[in-house]
Amino acid sequence: MHATSLPHSVRITRRHLQIALGLLWLLDGALQLQPFMLRTSFARQILDPVAAGQPHFVAGPVHWATNLIAAHPVAWDVPFAAIQLLIGLGLLFPRTAKLALAASIPWALGVWFFGEGLSGLASGHASLLTGAPGSVLLYGVLALAAWPQRDPRQEPPARWLPLAWAVIWVGGAIFQALPGQNTGTAVAGAINSGAPGWPGRLDASVAGWITRHGTAVVVALVVAETLIGLGALYRRSRGLAVTAGFVLALAIWVIGQDFGLLYTGQATDPNTAPIIAVMAIAILGTRAALVGARVRAPGLHKPARVSRRDLGEGSAARP
């Protein structure tokens, strides 16, 4: 394999990002059709707790939506699922991808506000460990990054994606350092959510270790999130920073987010960590393509060196 062939094999385009988003929306639509979601339990146990500790401008609309859905859960839940399934299907087909992207952005913002309560950002009690800044908000960010300008099969994701990455990670570090979240007990409580089965036992074990090393864990977490975010802003450190963020996001998904609780029958999405991982792949794939372009470019424009001897031989060879 030639050294310049690898970047082509890992290049990520906007079309790839559209397909990834389509699969995520299909998953969300399927989860919305679980039996648990078709009862009042969806509104009372999933939506209503989101309002706890929120300012009134968030809690009020969330309570209103909760009461509306609880009164007729099937009548609301089935259309919710249908919309998400249609968005997902639309993204999988090139002809309808742009329309599906356009529909997904306002839908994502609506779900983020009424269904996730801005993921707790307005209350100041939010953490990357538990799902900030919100999965559907990240769907909207990736939709904008995948928006086609010409041919999405040839276009890399938007150039501002590393900046969005930095905002997510540095913002996560800031929220983690706020009072009420900057202690080992708070971090342990966020991780030990009482998930069933072996994920819950793993959470409890890790939470116990964090409680014993609280200050060091909080400092390490804040520093790591800051470096992962800021490192993506510089080309030389971008690959390392995004790779570290990818690994940390997967670790958070296993321990802090318990695989999005997909195995419980009560999950509405896979949580934020897998979406952050998709963002990492998009950034790394784009970076690899750019590196490959820089490797190939010098050979394309460098003039060949011709010696006087070659010119002389060439002249003698002419009839």
Solvent accessible surface area in square Angstrom, and as a share of the most:
residue,aa,sasa,rsa
1,M,198,0.89
2,H,150,0.67
3,A,95,0.74
4,T,44,0.26
5,S,42,0.27
6,L,102,0.51
7,P,16,0.10
8,H,115,0.51
9,S,80,0.52
10,V,62,0.36
11,R,71,0.26
12,I,32,0.16
13,T,8,0.05
14,R,22,0.08
15,R,19,0.07
16,H,89,0.40
17,L,3,0.02
18,Q,1,0.00
19,I,66,0.33
20,A,28,0.21
21,L,1,0.01
22,G,0,0.00
23,L,101,0.50
24,L,22,0.11
25,W,1,0.01
26,L,39,0.20
27,L,64,0.32
28,D,3,0.02
29,G,0,0.00
30,A,56,0.44
31,L,17,0.08
32,Q,11,0.05
33,L,77,0.38
34,Q,31,0.14
35,P,96,0.60
36,F,18,0.07
37,M,0,0.00
38,L,54,0.27
39,R,128,0.47
40,T,68,0.40
41,S,16,0.10
42,F,10,0.04
43,A,0,0.00
44,R,117,0.43
45,Q,109,0.48
46,I,48,0.24
47,L,11,0.06
48,D,41,0.21
49,P,75,0.47
50,V,39,0.23
51,A,4,0.03
52,A,82,0.63
53,G,69,0.67
54,Q,23,0.10
55,P,45,0.28
56,H,154,0.69
57,F,120,0.50
58,V,0,0.00
59,A,15,0.11
60,G,22,0.21
61,P,37,0.23
62,V,0,0.00
63,H,82,0.37
64,W,150,0.53
65,A,9,0.07
66,T,1,0.00
67,N,81,0.42
68,L,66,0.33
69,I,11,0.06
70,A,11,0.09
71,A,67,0.52
72,H,116,0.52
73,P,23,0.14
74,V,80,0.46
75,A,68,0.52
76,W,89,0.31
77,D,0,0.00
78,V,69,0.40
79,P,60,0.38
80,F,44,0.18
81,A,1,0.00
82,A,43,0.34
83,I,62,0.32
84,Q,12,0.05
85,L,51,0.25
86,L,121,0.60
87,I,8,0.04
88,G,0,0.00
89,L,83,0.41
90,G,12,0.12
91,L,0,0.00
92,L,51,0.25
93,F,123,0.51
94,P,92,0.58
95,R,238,0.87
96,T,58,0.34
97,A,3,0.03
98,K,101,0.43
99,L,133,0.66
100,A,8,0.06
101,L,0,0.00
102,A,44,0.34
103,A,47,0.36
104,S,2,0.01
105,I,36,0.18
106,P,82,0.52
107,W,55,0.19
108,A,1,0.00
109,L,87,0.43
110,G,29,0.28
111,V,38,0.22
112,W,40,0.14
113,F,50,0.21
114,F,78,0.33
115,G,18,0.17
116,E,33,0.15
117,G,0,0.00
118,L,25,0.12
119,S,26,0.17
120,G,11,0.11
121,L,49,0.24
122,A,41,0.32
123,S,32,0.20
124,G,21,0.20
125,H,117,0.52
126,A,5,0.04
127,S,8,0.05
128,L,6,0.03
129,L,10,0.05
130,T,71,0.41
131,G,8,0.08
132,A,8,0.06
133,P,17,0.11
134,G,2,0.02
135,S,4,0.02
136,V,5,0.03
137,L,39,0.19
138,L,1,0.01
139,Y,1,0.01
140,G,8,0.08
141,V,30,0.17
142,L,0,0.00
143,A,1,0.01
144,L,91,0.45
145,A,0,0.00
146,A,0,0.00
147,W,80,0.28
148,P,18,0.11
149,Q,125,0.55
150,R,192,0.70
151,D,45,0.23
152,P,27,0.17
153,R,159,0.58
154,Q,111,0.49
155,E,9,0.04
156,P,46,0.29
157,P,3,0.02
158,A,10,0.07
159,R,231,0.84
160,W,103,0.36
161,L,2,0.01
162,P,15,0.09
163,L,101,0.50
164,A,17,0.13
165,W,1,0.00
166,A,5,0.04
167,V,98,0.56
168,I,16,0.08
169,W,1,0.00
170,V,36,0.20
171,G,23,0.22
172,G,6,0.06
173,A,3,0.02
174,I,104,0.53
175,F,46,0.19
176,Q,4,0.02
177,A,48,0.37
178,L,62,0.31
179,P,107,0.67
180,G,54,0.52
181,Q,18,0.08
182,N,59,0.30
183,T,68,0.40
184,G,7,0.06
185,T,100,0.58
186,A,31,0.24
187,V,2,0.01
188,A,8,0.06
189,G,48,0.46
190,A,28,0.22
191,I,10,0.05
192,N,68,0.35
193,S,75,0.48
194,G,63,0.61
195,A,12,0.09
196,P,76,0.48
197,G,44,0.42
198,W,139,0.49
199,P,7,0.04
200,G,10,0.09
201,R,165,0.60
202,L,62,0.31
203,D,0,0.00
204,A,49,0.38
205,S,77,0.50
206,V,36,0.21
207,A,6,0.05
208,G,27,0.26
209,W,125,0.44
210,I,9,0.04
211,T,78,0.45
212,R,168,0.61
213,H,80,0.36
214,G,13,0.12
215,T,109,0.64
216,A,69,0.53
217,V,22,0.13
218,V,11,0.06
219,V,85,0.49
220,A,60,0.47
221,L,22,0.11
222,V,32,0.19
223,V,73,0.42
224,A,37,0.29
225,E,0,0.00
226,T,39,0.22
227,L,115,0.57
228,I,11,0.06
229,G,0,0.00
230,L,80,0.40
231,G,12,0.11
232,A,0,0.00
233,L,70,0.35
234,Y,143,0.54
235,R,149,0.54
236,R,237,0.86
237,S,40,0.26
238,R,39,0.14
239,G,11,0.11
240,L,141,0.70
241,A,11,0.08
242,V,0,0.00
243,T,62,0.36
244,A,42,0.33
245,G,0,0.00
246,F,57,0.24
247,V,91,0.53
248,L,42,0.21
249,A,1,0.01
250,L,69,0.34
251,A,44,0.34
252,I,12,0.06
253,W,52,0.18
254,V,45,0.26
255,I,44,0.22
256,G,7,0.07
257,Q,9,0.04
258,D,2,0.01
259,F,52,0.22
260,G,7,0.07
261,L,70,0.35
262,L,56,0.28
263,Y,101,0.38
264,T,44,0.26
265,G,27,0.26
266,Q,79,0.35
267,A,7,0.06
268,T,41,0.24
269,D,23,0.12
270,P,4,0.03
271,N,33,0.17
272,T,1,0.01
273,A,2,0.01
274,P,23,0.15
275,I,0,0.00
276,I,6,0.03
277,A,7,0.06
278,V,32,0.19
279,M,0,0.00
280,A,0,0.00
281,I,84,0.42
282,A,1,0.01
283,I,6,0.03
284,L,50,0.25
285,G,4,0.04
286,T,24,0.14
287,R,78,0.28
288,A,24,0.18
289,A,16,0.13
290,L,76,0.38
291,V,50,0.29
292,G,0,0.00
293,A,45,0.35
294,R,124,0.45
295,V,83,0.48
296,R,78,0.29
297,A,41,0.32
298,P,77,0.48
299,G,64,0.61
300,L,135,0.67
301,H,151,0.68
302,K,146,0.62
303,P,110,0.69
304,A,93,0.72
305,R,239,0.87
306,V,89,0.51
307,S,57,0.37
308,R,218,0.80
309,R,186,0.68
310,D,72,0.37
311,L,111,0.55
312,G,42,0.40
313,E,93,0.42
314,G,33,0.32
315,S,62,0.40
316,A,88,0.69
317,A,84,0.65
318,R,173,0.63
319,P,181,1.14
